[in-house]
């Protein structure tokens, strides 16, 4: 069975003074690509809702273009609650090679020439207590990946955001569930990998490809 190497990060919070910043992200993405990443995943909160400016929006757009144009890797992402709160999502342009849900429902994302299926959900309000993660489809084969900006059983955060449970995520049969929202790196389950990547972290992970 083949594998796909993913590099995943989240909670960049551009504009926040103590956030890792765009320079960190550029360097970490370049390193992950040199390490053989086939695709990049971003799990939400690109912009900080209180501090982001137009310059931060420009930096965010340039960062995504770096991934798809310079590093020549596809990027799959979701919006987080801070992206919604910033009010800047409508200003974010379409970028070739960037894939995300287009509405408030569960989305199935297939990237050309990448043997994976991503199941992803955007946050659409802040806070976002919708019980929509329950609609994620179960996988009957390898090669399925969850991309969420969620809280799990109210642990590690008091901010309601697309709530779910570890039991439910395990029941889906995905090769990994990659999450943003919690800023500390927390692994809820090792195999399959389920957890929050954490602010200022780049997770590099091998997952089984579609058969």
Backbone as a printed PyTorch tensor [residue, N CA C, xyz], in Angstrom:
tensor([[[  0.8480,  -1.2040,   0.0000],
         [  0.0000,   0.0000,   0.0000],
         [  0.8770,   1.2460,   0.0000]],

        [[  0.5480,   2.2050,  -0.8610],
         [  1.3130,   3.4340,  -0.9240],
         [  0.9710,   4.3840,   0.2030]],

        [[  1.8210,   5.3740,   0.3890],
         [  1.5940,   6.3910,   1.4140],
         [  1.7370,   7.7810,   0.8150]],

        [[  1.1980,   8.7440,   1.5260],
         [  1.3090,  10.1630,   1.1740],
         [  1.8680,  10.8860,   2.3950]],

        [[  2.8010,  11.7850,   2.1620],
         [  3.3840,  12.5610,   3.2570],
         [  2.7200,  13.9360,   3.3080]],

        [[  2.1430,  14.2510,   4.4580],
         [  1.4870,  15.5440,   4.6640],
         [  2.2920,  16.3940,   5.6430]],

        [[  2.3090,  17.6840,   5.4050],
         [  2.8150,  18.6610,   6.3760],
         [  1.6240,  19.5180,   6.7900]],

        [[  1.3510,  19.5560,   8.0860],
         [  0.1450,  20.2340,   8.5760],
         [  0.4930,  21.2330,   9.6690]],

        [[ -0.1630,  22.3980,   9.6060],
         [  0.0050,  23.4120,  10.6430],
         [ -1.3000,  24.1720,  10.7880]],

        [[ -1.3960,  24.9710,  11.8520],
         [ -2.6160,  25.7250,  12.0870],
         [ -2.4010,  26.8320,  13.0920]],

        [[ -3.4470,  27.6140,  13.3230],
         [ -3.4400,  28.6650,  14.3440],
         [ -2.2450,  29.6030,  14.1990]],

        [[ -2.0850,  30.1160,  12.9870],
         [ -0.9870,  31.0500,  12.7430],
         [ -1.2650,  32.4190,  13.3590]],

        [[ -2.5210,  32.8570,  13.3530],
         [ -2.9460,  34.0940,  14.0110],
         [ -2.0850,  35.2950,  13.5900]],

        [[ -1.9570,  35.4950,  12.2940],
         [ -1.1710,  36.6330,  11.8170],
         [ -1.7420,  37.9300,  12.3720]],

        [[ -0.8650,  38.7660,  12.8740],
         [ -1.2370,  40.0260,  13.5160],
         [ -1.0420,  39.9890,  15.0170]],

        [[ -1.1390,  38.8350,  15.6170],
         [ -0.9240,  38.7030,  17.0630],
         [  0.5750,  38.7770,  17.3500]],

        [[  0.9320,  39.5870,  18.3240],
         [  2.3480,  39.8680,  18.5770],
         [  3.1260,  38.6270,  18.9840]],

        [[  2.5430,  37.7530,  19.7710],
         [  3.2710,  36.5930,  20.2690],
         [  3.0240,  35.3290,  19.4370]],

        [[  2.3840,  35.4840,  18.2870],
         [  2.1930,  34.3460,  17.3910],
         [  3.4930,  34.0640,  16.6370]],

        [[  3.6260,  32.8650,  16.0500],
         [  4.8990,  32.5020,  15.4160],
         [  5.2760,  33.3690,  14.2270]],

        [[  4.2970,  33.8830,  13.4780],
         [  4.5940,  34.8270,  12.4070],
         [  4.8040,  34.1730,  11.0520]],

        [[  4.7380,  35.0040,  10.0180],
         [  4.8100,  34.4990,   8.6560],
         [  6.2160,  34.0150,   8.3060]],

        [[  7.2520,  34.6160,   8.8810],
         [  8.6220,  34.1660,   8.5910],
         [  8.8210,  32.7370,   9.0850]],

        [[  8.3090,  32.4550,  10.2880],
         [  8.3820,  31.0720,  10.7880],
         [  7.6680,  30.1320,   9.8380]],

        [[  6.4740,  30.4970,   9.4040],
         [  5.6920,  29.6270,   8.5360],
         [  6.4120,  29.3560,   7.2200]],

        [[  6.9930,  30.3720,   6.6390],
         [  7.7170,  30.1840,   5.3730],
         [  8.8780,  29.2040,   5.5430]],

        [[  9.6370,  29.3820,   6.6000],
         [ 10.7840,  28.5030,   6.8250],
         [ 10.3300,  27.0710,   7.1120]],

        [[  9.2960,  26.9180,   7.9420],
         [  8.8080,  25.5860,   8.2840],
         [  8.2310,  24.8710,   7.0600]],

        [[  7.5430,  25.6000,   6.2160],
         [  6.9860,  25.0030,   5.0010],
         [  8.0840,  24.6000,   4.0280]],

        [[  9.1030,  25.4260,   3.8980],
         [ 10.2250,  25.0750,   3.0250],
         [ 10.9330,  23.8250,   3.5440]],

        [[ 11.1220,  23.7410,   4.8620],
         [ 11.7600,  22.5620,   5.4550],
         [ 10.9150,  21.3100,   5.2140]],

        [[  9.6050,  21.4210,   5.4040],
         [  8.7270,  20.2690,   5.2170],
         [  8.7370,  19.7930,   3.7710]],

        [[  8.8150,  20.7280,   2.8410],
         [  8.8760,  20.3650,   1.4310],
         [ 10.1840,  19.6470,   1.1200]],

        [[ 11.2800,  20.1420,   1.6820],
         [ 12.5590,  19.4520,   1.4940],
         [ 12.5310,  18.0460,   2.0880]],

        [[ 11.7170,  17.8740,   3.1160],
         [ 11.5850,  16.5590,   3.7530],
         [ 10.6590,  15.6210,   2.9850]],

        [[ 10.0920,  16.1150,   1.8930],
         [  9.2970,  15.2440,   1.0310],
         [  7.8000,  15.3710,   1.1480]],

        [[  7.2910,  16.4560,   1.7340],
         [  5.8410,  16.6220,   1.8370],
         [  5.2050,  16.6360,   0.4470]],

        [[  4.1560,  15.8470,   0.2970],
         [  3.4140,  15.8150,  -0.9690],
         [  2.3220,  16.8790,  -1.0190]],

        [[  1.8270,  17.2910,   0.1520],
         [  0.7530,  18.2850,   0.2300],
         [  0.8110,  18.9560,   1.5920]],

        [[  0.2150,  20.1490,   1.6500],
         [  0.1860,  20.9560,   2.8710],
         [ -1.2580,  21.0660,   3.3480]],

        [[ -1.4480,  20.9690,   4.6630],
         [ -2.7750,  21.1400,   5.2710],
         [ -2.6870,  22.2620,   6.2980]],

        [[ -3.6530,  23.1760,   6.2560],
         [ -3.7480,  24.2400,   7.2610],
         [ -5.1050,  24.1330,   7.9360]],

        [[ -5.0990,  24.1190,   9.2820],
         [ -6.3160,  23.7890,  10.0350],
         [ -7.0460,  24.9950,  10.6300]],

        [[ -6.8150,  26.1920,  10.0830],
         [ -7.6280,  27.3360,  10.4590],
         [ -6.9850,  28.3230,  11.4170]],

        [[ -7.5770,  29.5160,  11.4740],
         [ -7.0680,  30.6830,  12.2030],
         [ -5.7640,  31.1840,  11.5880]],

        [[ -5.8750,  31.5400,  10.3260],
         [ -4.7750,  32.1630,   9.5980],
         [ -4.5530,  33.5830,  10.1070]],

        [[ -5.6350,  34.2740,  10.4160],
         [ -5.6000,  35.6760,  10.8450],
         [ -6.1410,  35.8000,  12.2680]],

        [[ -5.6300,  36.7710,  13.0140],
         [ -6.1350,  37.0210,  14.3610],
         [ -7.2960,  38.0190,  14.2890]],

        [[ -8.3890,  37.6730,  14.9520],
         [ -9.5920,  38.4970,  14.8070],
         [ -9.4670,  39.8750,  15.4510]],

        [[ -8.5650,  40.0250,  16.4100],
         [ -8.4300,  41.3050,  17.0990],
         [ -7.2980,  42.1580,  16.5460]],

        [[ -6.2770,  41.5300,  15.9920],
         [ -5.0560,  42.2660,  15.6550],
         [ -4.7250,  42.3080,  14.1640]],

        [[ -5.3240,  41.4580,  13.3550],
         [ -4.9330,  41.3870,  11.9480],
         [ -5.2750,  42.6760,  11.2030]],

        [[ -4.3510,  43.0820,  10.3340],
         [ -4.5090,  44.2730,   9.5020],
         [ -4.4930,  43.8690,   8.0280]],

        [[ -4.6620,  44.8450,   7.1660],
         [ -4.5650,  44.5850,   5.7330],
         [ -3.2120,  44.0200,   5.3380]],

        [[ -2.1540,  44.4570,   6.0170],
         [ -0.8200,  43.9070,   5.7470],
         [ -0.7650,  42.4240,   6.0990]],

        [[ -1.4070,  42.0410,   7.1940],
         [ -1.4340,  40.6350,   7.5700],
         [ -2.2160,  39.8080,   6.5530]],

        [[ -3.2940,  40.3660,   6.0200],
         [ -4.0340,  39.6810,   4.9660],
         [ -3.1370,  39.4740,   3.7520]],

        [[ -2.3900,  40.5010,   3.3620],
         [ -1.4670,  40.3790,   2.2300],
         [ -0.4270,  39.2930,   2.4980]],

        [[  0.0840,  39.2430,   3.7260],
         [  1.0670,  38.2180,   4.0830],
         [  0.4560,  36.8190,   3.9850]],

        [[ -0.8050,  36.7090,   4.4150],
         [ -1.4870,  35.4150,   4.3630],
         [ -1.6600,  34.9430,   2.9230]],

        [[ -2.0750,  35.8440,   2.0560],
         [ -2.2440,  35.4970,   0.6410],
         [ -0.8960,  35.1050,   0.0370]],

        [[  0.1410,  35.8700,   0.3320],
         [  1.4770,  35.5680,  -0.1920],
         [  1.9730,  34.2130,   0.3140]],

        [[  1.6380,  33.8730,   1.5670],
         [  2.0640,  32.5910,   2.1260],
         [  1.4150,  31.4330,   1.3740]],

        [[  0.1320,  31.5340,   1.1220],
         [ -0.5470,  30.4600,   0.3900],
         [ -0.0250,  30.3700,  -1.0430]],

        [[  0.2590,  31.5240,  -1.6440],
         [  0.8150,  31.5000,  -3.0010],
         [  2.2200,  30.8940,  -3.0070]],

        [[  2.9830,  31.1210,  -1.9440],
         [  4.2970,  30.4860,  -1.8360],
         [  4.1640,  28.9660,  -1.9000]],

        [[  3.1780,  28.4370,  -1.1530],
         [  2.9840,  26.9840,  -1.1240],
         [  2.6790,  26.4560,  -2.5130]],

        [[  1.7350,  27.0790,  -3.1870],
         [  1.2660,  26.5240,  -4.4580],
         [  2.1320,  26.9110,  -5.6530]],

        [[  2.7410,  28.0900,  -5.6180],
         [  3.5080,  28.5660,  -6.7680],
         [  4.9960,  28.2820,  -6.6390]],

        [[  5.5790,  28.5780,  -5.4820],
         [  7.0210,  28.3810,  -5.3040],
         [  7.3580,  26.9460,  -4.8940]],

        [[  6.6650,  26.4430,  -3.8880],
         [  6.9310,  25.0840,  -3.4290],
         [  6.2190,  24.0430,  -4.2850]],

        [[  5.2520,  24.5070,  -5.0510],
         [  4.5170,  23.6570,  -5.9970],
         [  3.8620,  22.4630,  -5.2920]],

        [[  3.1780,  22.7580,  -4.1960],
         [  2.4370,  21.7520,  -3.4560],
         [  0.9810,  22.2030,  -3.3370]],

        [[  0.0410,  21.2710,  -3.3940],
         [ -1.3570,  21.6520,  -3.1460],
         [ -1.5500,  21.9640,  -1.6680]],

        [[ -2.4990,  22.8360,  -1.3680],
         [ -2.7980,  23.2240,   0.0010],
         [ -4.2890,  23.0300,   0.2550]],

        [[ -4.6130,  22.2870,   1.2970],
         [ -5.9950,  22.0770,   1.7290],
         [ -6.1660,  22.7920,   3.0670]],

        [[ -7.2210,  23.5940,   3.1980],
         [ -7.4010,  24.3080,   4.4670],
         [ -8.8630,  24.5460,   4.7820]],

        [[ -9.0960,  24.8970,   6.0480],
         [-10.4130,  25.3350,   6.5030],
         [-10.2530,  26.6980,   7.1780]],

        [[-11.3620,  27.4200,   7.2740],
         [-11.3850,  28.6650,   8.0390],
         [-11.6920,  28.3620,   9.5010]],

        [[-11.0480,  29.1350,  10.4060],
         [-11.3010,  29.0230,  11.8340],
         [-12.1200,  30.1920,  12.3550]],

        [[-12.4120,  30.1650,  13.6460],
         [-13.2490,  31.2130,  14.2340],
         [-12.5870,  32.5880,  14.1840]],

        [[-11.2580,  32.6470,  14.2870],
         [-10.5820,  33.9430,  14.1990],
         [-10.6260,  34.4870,  12.7700]],

        [[-10.5470,  33.6120,  11.7790],
         [-10.6870,  34.0720,  10.3960],
         [-12.0530,  34.7190,  10.1950]],

        [[-13.0930,  34.0680,  10.7280],
         [-14.4440,  34.6280,  10.6380],
         [-14.5050,  35.9650,  11.3730]],

        [[-13.9850,  35.9930,  12.6080],
         [-14.0420,  37.2080,  13.4140],
         [-13.2610,  38.3660,  12.8390]],

        [[-12.2490,  38.0700,  12.0320],
         [-11.4450,  39.1480,  11.4270],
         [-12.2240,  39.9160,  10.3700]],

        [[-13.2530,  39.3060,   9.8120],
         [-14.0320,  39.9320,   8.7460],
         [-13.3350,  39.9630,   7.4000]],

        [[-12.2050,  39.2630,   7.2680],
         [-11.3970,  39.3720,   6.0510],
         [-11.5880,  38.2170,   5.0690]],

        [[-12.3690,  37.1980,   5.4370],
         [-12.5470,  36.0800,   4.5180],
         [-13.0540,  36.5280,   3.1450]],

        [[-14.0230,  37.4540,   3.0510],
         [-14.4820,  37.8710,   1.7170],
         [-13.3990,  38.5370,   0.8690]],

        [[-12.3270,  39.0160,   1.5140],
         [-11.2510,  39.6870,   0.7840],
         [-10.1740,  38.7150,   0.2920]],

        [[-10.2730,  37.4530,   0.7150],
         [ -9.2370,  36.4830,   0.3700],
         [ -9.4870,  35.9700,  -1.0490]],

        [[ -8.5070,  36.0840,  -1.9350],
         [ -8.7440,  35.7080,  -3.3280],
         [ -8.7080,  34.1940,  -3.5380]],

        [[ -9.2630,  33.7590,  -4.6390],
         [ -9.0770,  32.3810,  -5.0670],
         [ -7.6440,  32.2200,  -5.5640]],

        [[ -7.0090,  31.1430,  -5.1540],
         [ -5.6210,  30.8860,  -5.5340],
         [ -5.5550,  29.4860,  -6.1250]],

        [[ -4.9950,  29.3870,  -7.3010],
         [ -4.8580,  28.0770,  -7.9410],
         [ -4.0460,  27.1410,  -7.0510]],

        [[ -4.5690,  25.9520,  -6.8190],
         [ -3.8800,  24.9770,  -5.9920],
         [ -4.2730,  24.9890,  -4.5360]],

        [[ -5.1330,  25.9450,  -4.1370],
         [ -5.6410,  26.0140,  -2.7680],
         [ -7.0570,  25.4410,  -2.7610]],

        [[ -7.3160,  24.5050,  -1.8630],
         [ -8.5850,  23.7910,  -1.8150],
         [ -9.1970,  23.9370,  -0.4240]],

        [[-10.4720,  24.3050,  -0.3680],
         [-11.1660,  24.4590,   0.9170],
         [-12.6640,  24.2780,   0.6940]],

        [[-13.4190,  24.0200,   1.7620],
         [-14.8800,  23.9790,   1.6100],
         [-15.3980,  25.3320,   1.1250]],

        [[-16.4620,  25.2950,   0.3630],
         [-16.9970,  26.5370,  -0.2040],
         [-18.2400,  27.0340,   0.5200]],

        [[-18.7190,  26.2670,   1.5070],
         [-19.9130,  26.6970,   2.2340],
         [-19.8190,  26.2150,   3.6800]],

        [[-20.9660,  26.1140,   4.3530],
         [-20.9600,  25.7700,   5.7800],
         [-21.1910,  24.2890,   6.0410]],

        [[-21.1960,  23.4730,   5.0000],
         [-21.4590,  22.0480,   5.1460],
         [-20.1570,  21.2440,   5.1230]],

        [[-20.2630,  19.9690,   5.4750],
         [-19.1220,  19.0660,   5.3300],
         [-18.7660,  18.9510,   3.8480]],

        [[-17.4760,  19.0980,   3.5370],
         [-17.0240,  19.0530,   2.1460],
         [-16.1140,  17.8580,   1.9280]],

        [[-16.2320,  17.2540,   0.7720],
         [-15.2850,  16.2340,   0.3270],
         [-14.3540,  16.8900,  -0.6900]],

        [[-13.0730,  16.8860,  -0.3880],
         [-12.0950,  17.5640,  -1.2370],
         [-11.1540,  16.5350,  -1.8430]],

        [[-11.0920,  16.5200,  -3.1580],
         [-10.1540,  15.6710,  -3.8830],
         [ -9.2040,  16.5690,  -4.6700]],

        [[ -7.9320,  16.3590,  -4.4550],
         [ -6.8960,  17.1590,  -5.1010],
         [ -6.3550,  16.3670,  -6.2890]],

        [[ -6.2830,  16.9720,  -7.4640],
         [ -5.7770,  16.2360,  -8.6230],
         [ -4.4080,  15.6030,  -8.3570]],

        [[ -4.2700,  14.3480,  -8.7450],
         [ -3.0130,  13.5950,  -8.6750],
         [ -2.5450,  13.3090,  -7.2510]],

        [[ -3.4120,  13.4960,  -6.2540],
         [ -3.0790,  13.1690,  -4.8680],
         [ -4.0470,  12.0820,  -4.4050]],

        [[ -3.5610,  10.8900,  -4.0760],
         [ -4.4530,   9.7690,  -3.7600],
         [ -5.0080,   9.8010,  -2.3360]],

        [[ -5.7030,  10.8850,  -2.0100],
         [ -6.3540,  11.0620,  -0.7270],
         [ -7.7200,  11.7010,  -0.9330]],

        [[ -8.5980,  11.5220,   0.0410],
         [ -9.8440,  12.2740,   0.1180],
         [ -9.8410,  13.0220,   1.4450]],

        [[-10.0310,  14.3340,   1.3900],
         [-10.0990,  15.1580,   2.6010],
         [-11.5630,  15.4480,   2.9160]],

        [[-11.9140,  15.3270,   4.2000],
         [-13.2480,  15.6760,   4.6690],
         [-13.0860,  16.8640,   5.6100]],

        [[-13.6520,  17.9970,   5.2340],
         [-13.3240,  19.2570,   5.8970],
         [-14.5790,  20.0830,   6.1520]],

        [[-14.5000,  20.9280,   7.1930],
         [-15.6190,  21.7980,   7.5670],
         [-15.0710,  23.1750,   7.9300]],

        [[-15.6440,  24.2190,   7.3540],
         [-15.3140,  25.5840,   7.7460],
         [-16.0660,  25.9940,   9.0070]],

        [[-15.4150,  26.7580,   9.8640],
         [-16.1220,  27.5360,  10.8840],
         [-16.7860,  28.7140,  10.1630]],

        [[-18.0280,  28.9990,  10.4930],
         [-18.7400,  30.0720,   9.7860],
         [-19.2470,  31.1730,  10.7040]],

        [[-19.0560,  31.0140,  12.0280],
         [-19.4530,  32.0530,  12.9710],
         [-18.5430,  31.9500,  14.1840]],

        [[-18.5300,  32.9710,  15.0020],
         [-17.6430,  32.9790,  16.1680],
         [-18.4260,  33.4310,  17.4040]],

        [[-18.6990,  32.5120,  18.3600],
         [-18.3540,  31.0830,  18.3460],
         [-19.2500,  30.2950,  17.3910]],

        [[-18.8680,  29.0390,  17.1530],
         [-19.6180,  28.2010,  16.2120],
         [-19.9600,  26.8690,  16.8760]],

        [[-21.0890,  26.8240,  17.5930],
         [-21.4610,  25.6060,  18.3300],
         [-22.2050,  24.5740,  17.4900]],

        [[-22.2480,  24.7360,  16.1700],
         [-23.0180,  23.8160,  15.3270],
         [-22.5240,  22.3730,  15.4810]],

        [[-23.4560,  21.4550,  15.5330],
         [-23.1330,  20.0370,  15.6570],
         [-23.0220,  19.4180,  14.2610]],

        [[-22.1120,  19.9580,  13.4460],
         [-22.0250,  19.5510,  12.0450],
         [-21.0170,  18.4310,  11.8220]],

        [[-20.0580,  18.2700,  12.7480],
         [-19.0330,  17.2420,  12.5630],
         [-19.6580,  15.8440,  12.5450]],

        [[-20.8390,  15.7070,  13.1500],
         [-21.5160,  14.3990,  13.1430],
         [-21.8710,  13.9500,  11.7280]],

        [[-21.8670,  14.8700,  10.7580],
         [-22.2120,  14.5340,   9.3810],
         [-21.0090,  14.0810,   8.5540]],

        [[-19.8170,  14.0490,   9.1510],
         [-18.6690,  13.5240,   8.4090],
         [-18.9340,  12.0820,   8.0110]],

        [[-18.6630,  11.7130,   6.7670],
         [-18.9470,  10.3380,   6.3290],
         [-17.9030,   9.3520,   6.8550]],

        [[-18.3150,   8.1300,   7.0830],
         [-17.3820,   7.0870,   7.4760],
         [-16.6390,   6.5620,   6.2460]],

        [[-15.3850,   6.2110,   6.4430],
         [-14.5600,   5.6980,   5.3580],
         [-14.5440,   4.1760,   5.4030]],

        [[-14.6060,   3.5680,   4.2320],
         [-14.5520,   2.1110,   4.1300],
         [-13.2320,   1.6390,   3.5470]],

        [[-12.2940,   2.5720,   3.3340],
         [-11.0080,   2.2520,   2.7240],
         [ -9.9700,   3.2340,   3.2390]],

        [[ -8.6830,   2.9190,   3.0900],
         [ -7.6430,   3.8810,   3.4850],
         [ -7.6800,   5.1300,   2.6030]],

        [[ -6.9680,   6.1590,   3.0520],
         [ -6.7990,   7.3450,   2.2190],
         [ -7.7370,   8.4920,   2.5170]],

        [[ -8.4240,   8.4600,   3.6700],
         [ -9.3500,   9.5250,   4.0370],
         [ -8.7880,  10.2970,   5.2290]],

        [[ -8.8500,  11.6400,   5.1500],
         [ -8.2470,  12.5210,   6.1540],
         [ -9.2670,  13.5710,   6.5820]],

        [[ -9.4170,  13.7680,   7.8990],
         [-10.2760,  14.8220,   8.4140],
         [ -9.4880,  16.0980,   8.6570]],

        [[-10.0650,  17.2310,   8.2730],
         [ -9.4500,  18.5520,   8.5000],
         [-10.4900,  19.4280,   9.1850]],

        [[-10.2200,  19.7720,  10.4530],
         [-11.2220,  20.4380,  11.2740],
         [-10.6080,  21.5600,  12.1000]],

        [[-11.4670,  22.5000,  12.4830],
         [-11.1080,  23.5130,  13.4840],
         [-12.1300,  23.3390,  14.5920]],

        [[-11.8380,  22.4470,  15.5310],
         [-12.8590,  21.9290,  16.4420],
         [-12.3720,  21.8330,  17.8780]],

        [[-13.3470,  21.7470,  18.7680],
         [-13.0640,  21.3800,  20.1560],
         [-13.6380,  19.9940,  20.4030]],

        [[-12.9980,  19.2640,  21.3080],
         [-13.3750,  17.8820,  21.5800],
         [-13.7640,  17.7470,  23.0500]],

        [[-15.0470,  17.5080,  23.2700],
         [-15.5780,  17.2680,  24.6140],
         [-15.2880,  18.4170,  25.5800]],

        [[-15.1110,  19.6320,  25.0390],
         [-14.8430,  20.7860,  25.8860],
         [-13.4810,  20.7870,  26.5490]],

        [[-12.5810,  19.9230,  26.0820],
         [-11.2550,  19.8320,  26.6910],
         [-10.3090,  20.8540,  26.0760]],

        [[ -9.4630,  21.4420,  26.9030],
         [ -8.3750,  22.3360,  26.4870],
         [ -8.8470,  23.6920,  25.9820]],

        [[-10.1240,  23.9300,  25.8720],
         [-10.6320,  25.2240,  25.4410],
         [-12.0520,  25.4180,  25.9630]],

        [[-12.4090,  26.6700,  26.2430],
         [-13.7690,  26.9990,  26.6690],
         [-14.5720,  27.6550,  25.5570]],

        [[-13.9730,  27.7620,  24.3760],
         [-14.6080,  28.4350,  23.2480],
         [-15.3120,  27.4050,  22.3660]],

        [[-16.6550,  27.3590,  22.3560],
         [-17.3580,  26.3650,  21.5350],
         [-16.9920,  26.5060,  20.0580]],

        [[-16.6480,  25.3820,  19.4460],
         [-16.2500,  25.4410,  18.0400],
         [-16.3990,  24.0610,  17.4140]],

        [[-17.4370,  23.8700,  16.6210],
         [-17.6930,  22.6160,  15.9170],
         [-17.4070,  21.4170,  16.8170]],

        [[-18.1550,  21.2810,  17.9070],
         [-17.8350,  20.2630,  18.9170],
         [-17.9450,  18.8360,  18.3940]],

        [[-17.0820,  17.9720,  18.9370],
         [-17.1120,  16.5590,  18.5880],
         [-16.5260,  15.7680,  19.7480]],

        [[-16.3650,  14.4600,  19.5490],
         [-15.7840,  13.5980,  20.5770],
         [-14.6880,  12.7400,  19.9560]],

        [[-13.7650,  12.2940,  20.7850],
         [-12.7210,  11.3830,  20.3040],
         [-13.3520,  10.0990,  19.7740]],

        [[-14.3620,   9.5920,  20.4700],
         [-15.0280,   8.3560,  20.0360],
         [-15.6010,   8.5030,  18.6320]],

        [[-16.2380,   9.6380,  18.3670],
         [-16.8120,   9.8470,  17.0390],
         [-15.7160,   9.9270,  15.9800]],

        [[-14.6530,  10.6580,  16.2460],
         [-13.5770,  10.7800,  15.2580],
         [-12.9350,   9.4310,  14.9710]],

        [[-12.7660,   8.6180,  15.9950],
         [-12.2130,   7.2740,  15.7830],
         [-13.1510,   6.4090,  14.9450]],

        [[-14.4440,   6.5920,  15.1250],
         [-15.4170,   5.7550,  14.4190],
         [-15.4370,   6.0140,  12.9160]],

        [[-14.8520,   7.1280,  12.4760],
         [-14.9200,   7.5070,  11.0650],
         [-14.0080,   6.6520,  10.1900]],

        [[-12.9730,   6.0600,  10.7780],
         [-12.0630,   5.2340,   9.9990],
         [-11.0770,   6.0080,   9.1530]],

        [[-10.8090,   7.2670,   9.5140],
         [ -9.8730,   8.0810,   8.7460],
         [ -8.4240,   7.7410,   9.1040]],

        [[ -7.5260,   8.0260,   8.1750],
         [ -6.1010,   7.8250,   8.4340],
         [ -5.5310,   8.8320,   9.4020]],

        [[ -6.1730,   9.9970,   9.5230],
         [ -5.7910,  11.0290,  10.4930],
         [ -6.9140,  12.0450,  10.5760]],

        [[ -7.0400,  12.6810,  11.7350],
         [ -7.9150,  13.8370,  11.9060],
         [ -7.0450,  14.9750,  12.4160]],

        [[ -6.8040,  15.9340,  11.5560],
         [ -5.9020,  17.0520,  11.8260],
         [ -6.7340,  18.2540,  12.2420]],

        [[ -6.4560,  18.7990,  13.4360],
         [ -7.3210,  19.8490,  13.9740],
         [ -6.5480,  21.1020,  14.3720]],

        [[ -7.2250,  22.2260,  14.2240],
         [ -6.8060,  23.4890,  14.8000],
         [ -7.7800,  23.8960,  15.8830]],

        [[ -7.4730,  24.9930,  16.5670],
         [ -8.3020,  25.6590,  17.5820],
         [ -7.6050,  25.6710,  18.9350]],

        [[ -7.0420,  24.5390,  19.3610],
         [ -6.2710,  24.4840,  20.5980],
         [ -4.8160,  24.8010,  20.2630]],

        [[ -4.2100,  25.7260,  21.0100],
         [ -2.8910,  26.2370,  20.6310],
         [ -1.7300,  25.3760,  21.1030]],

        [[ -1.9610,  24.5000,  22.0580],
         [ -0.9170,  23.5680,  22.4800],
         [ -1.0230,  22.2940,  21.6510]],

        [[  0.1130,  21.6730,  21.3160],
         [  0.0310,  20.3970,  20.6060],
         [ -0.5030,  19.3010,  21.5260]],

        [[ -1.6060,  18.6920,  21.1320],
         [ -2.2410,  17.6540,  21.9400],
         [ -2.5940,  16.4820,  21.0290]],

        [[ -2.1100,  15.3090,  21.3680],
         [ -2.4480,  14.1010,  20.6210],
         [ -3.4950,  13.3230,  21.4110]],

        [[ -4.6730,  13.1670,  20.8290],
         [ -5.7490,  12.4260,  21.4740],
         [ -5.6630,  10.9320,  21.1690]],

        [[ -5.0860,  10.6000,  20.0240],
         [ -4.9350,   9.1940,  19.6310],
         [ -3.7530,   9.1050,  18.6710]],

        [[ -2.9080,   8.1060,  18.8620],
         [ -1.6720,   8.0000,  18.0810],
         [ -1.8830,   7.3810,  16.7050]],

        [[ -2.6450,   6.2830,  16.6330],
         [ -2.8090,   5.5530,  15.3750],
         [ -4.2440,   5.0650,  15.2630]],

        [[ -5.0720,   5.7250,  14.4770],
         [ -4.7470,   6.8590,  13.6130],
         [ -4.4870,   8.1370,  14.4140]],

        [[ -3.7400,   9.0630,  13.8110],
         [ -3.3800,  10.2940,  14.4970],
         [ -4.6040,  11.2010,  14.5760]],

        [[ -4.9890,  11.5570,  15.7900],
         [ -6.0890,  12.4980,  16.0270],
         [ -5.5930,  13.5070,  17.0550]],

        [[ -5.6710,  14.7900,  16.7260],
         [ -5.2450,  15.7750,  17.7040],
         [ -5.1380,  17.1630,  17.1240]],

        [[ -4.6570,  18.0600,  17.9790],
         [ -4.4100,  19.4390,  17.5900],
         [ -2.9160,  19.6010,  17.3240]],

        [[ -2.5930,  20.2140,  16.2270],
         [ -1.1840,  20.3680,  15.8310],
         [ -0.4790,  21.3540,  16.7450]],

        [[ -1.1630,  22.4380,  17.1170],
         [ -0.5860,  23.4310,  18.0130],
         [  0.0180,  24.6100,  17.2750]],

        [[  0.0050,  25.7590,  17.9280],
         [  0.5730,  26.9770,  17.3580],
         [  2.0960,  26.8570,  17.2840]],

        [[  2.6540,  27.2570,  16.1510],
         [  4.1010,  27.2290,  15.9940],
         [  4.6690,  25.8390,  15.8160]],

        [[  3.8320,  24.8960,  15.3630],
         [  4.2570,  23.5170,  15.1490],
         [  3.9680,  23.1230,  13.6980]],

        [[  4.8540,  22.3030,  13.1270],
         [  4.6110,  21.7350,  11.8080],
         [  4.6270,  20.2230,  11.9540]],

        [[  3.4760,  19.6080,  11.7680],
         [  3.3580,  18.1610,  11.8650],
         [  3.6400,  17.5430,  10.5050]],

        [[  4.5980,  16.6340,  10.4600],
         [  4.8800,  15.8840,   9.2330],
         [  4.4860,  14.4380,   9.4720]],

        [[  3.5880,  13.9290,   8.6630],
         [  2.9600,  12.6430,   8.9230],
         [  2.7620,  11.8610,   7.6240]],

        [[  3.0190,  10.5510,   7.6880],
         [  2.7680,   9.6610,   6.5730],
         [  1.4060,   8.9980,   6.7760]],

        [[  0.5650,   9.0350,   5.7570],
         [ -0.7520,   8.4010,   5.8260],
         [ -0.9200,   7.4600,   4.6410]],

        [[ -1.7330,   6.4350,   4.8370],
         [ -1.9900,   5.4900,   3.7570],
         [ -2.7680,   6.1680,   2.6340]],

        [[ -2.4000,   5.8350,   1.4070],
         [ -3.0660,   6.3900,   0.2330],
         [ -4.3180,   5.5900,  -0.0990]],

        [[ -5.1420,   6.1460,  -0.9580],
         [ -6.2690,   5.4080,  -1.5000],
         [ -5.7730,   4.1580,  -2.2120]],

        [[ -6.4900,   3.0500,  -2.1240],
         [ -6.0480,   1.8380,  -2.8010],
         [ -6.1460,   1.9770,  -4.3210]]])
